[in-house]
Amino acid sequence: MRAMITLAALLLGSGLALTANAASEAPAAGAAASEPGAQAEAFGSDWERWRAGNSVSDRASLQRGARDFLNYCNGCHSLKYMRYSRIGQDLRIPPELLQKYLVPSTRKPTDYIETPMPEADAVAWFGKQPPDLSLMARARGTDYLYRFLTTFYVDPSRPTGANNMQLPTTAMPDVLSELEGLKRAVFKTVARSDGTKEQVFDHFEMVASGSMTREQYDNFVRDIVNFLDYVGEPAQAHRRALGVWVVLFLLVFTWLAYLLKKEYWKDVH
């Protein structure tokens, strides 16, 4: 399945400009301060301030996000309120390419996006069934999802060998480590006001490189988060565009009503 969708990415890329805006304008996670004389922060020390910076009006990003979700996430997670055909329609993916490369051979374009993983296997492997992600962006927010996917770190004490800063003790393994690489969390000892000491997170330290650079992985995650934001409310881009015209209409109508009021009351003293 992964090989099939990887091939789809290449073909869709030529026909649909999937890579048109590959470099996100948002700054990479943990980037050094850009102000003159500013001291660069250690990678991850500011992870709680990381923001997704996504835009559902960026169709190329949504196309890449759909490709990457089906490639890396759909094996465990479903989108039970979204149909393949709706994605094709909204993201301008031709039906023949959608059917050939993004819809599994056992499914139809009108089917909802379900995970092929049996529930019993999921419970046996992870202790629980991975959640459906249809409304996750609306429930948790895009910044939460972005930080979750960018703050995995090596933790030998966990059954999966990985932990997460955004969601500690998560049951999800670090499935994207082959892309991002492996990093460990560095903690420091801090004295509390009552005289006791505690370990607090300081920064991340890369221990193994992945197939992507930090900036490439950052853009990869932003595309997936952007796609999940779209899935949570597919009509939001149209709603926002329509809202601009509604506000303009109300302004013009208010101006006309004011002129009419002046005309009616001009002879009243």
C-alpha positions, 0 to 999 in steps of 0.5 A, a space after each residue: 500500500 505504501 509503495 502504491 501511494 508513493 507512486 501516486 505522489 509522483 504522478 499526482 505531483 506532475 498533474 496536480 502541482 502537489 509540490 507547488 508550495 513544498 517549502 512552508 513560509 512558517 518557521 521550522 520548529 525550534 529554529 534559532 532566534 533571528 533577531 540580531 544579537 539574540 541567543 539561539 535556543 536549544 532545539 525543543 526548549 520552546 516546544 510549547 510555543 510551536 505553532 502549526 501555521 497551517 492554511 486550509 486555503 493552500 490546496 497544494 498543501 492539502 493534496 500533499 497532506 492527503 497523500 501523506 495521511 493515506 501513506 503513513 496514518 491510515 494504517 491505524 487511524 480512520 476518517 469515518 466521516 470523510 469519503 474518498 470522493 469528497 477529498 477528490 472533489 474538494 482538492 481537485 484530484 481527477 477521479 481516475 487518479 483518485 481511484 487508481 492511486 488513492 482508493 484501495 482496490 477493495 474500496 469504492 470512491 464513495 466509501 468512508 475512509 476506514 483503517 484496515 487494522 482490525 480492532 482486536 489487533 489494535 487492542 493487542 498491540 497498543 492496548 487500545 484502538 487508535 482514535 478516529 481523526 475526523 474531528 481531532 483537529 477541531 477537538 484538540 486544535 491544530 497546534 496540539 496536533 503539530 506539537 504531538 507529531 514533532 515531540 516524540 523522543 526515545 524512551 526505553 521505559 515505554 513499551 513502544 520505546 518512545 514517549 511524547 512531550 505533548 501527550 506523555 505516556 502515549 500508546 502511539 509508537 514513533 511511526 515517523 522516526 524513519 523520516 524525522 530521525 531519533 531524538 532524546 529528551 535532555 532533562 535538567 535538575 531544578 531546585 523548587 521553593 520548598 527545597 526539593 529538586 525535580 527533573 524538568 525538560 531542557 531540550 532535544 538532542 538528535 541521536 540518529 538522522 532520518 531521511 528528511 532534514 528538520 525543515 523538510 519534516 516540519 513541512 511534512 507535519 504541517 501538511 498532515 495537520 493542514 489536511 486534518 484541519 480540512 477534514 474537520 470542516 471541509 467547507 471552512 475555506 468556502 465559509 470564510 471566503 463567503 463571509 467576506 462578501 457577507 460583511 461587504 454586503 452589510 456595509 453597503 446595505 448600512 450605507 444605503 439605509 443611512 442615505 435613505 434615512 437622511 432622505 426621509 428625515 431631511 424636512 423634519 425639524 
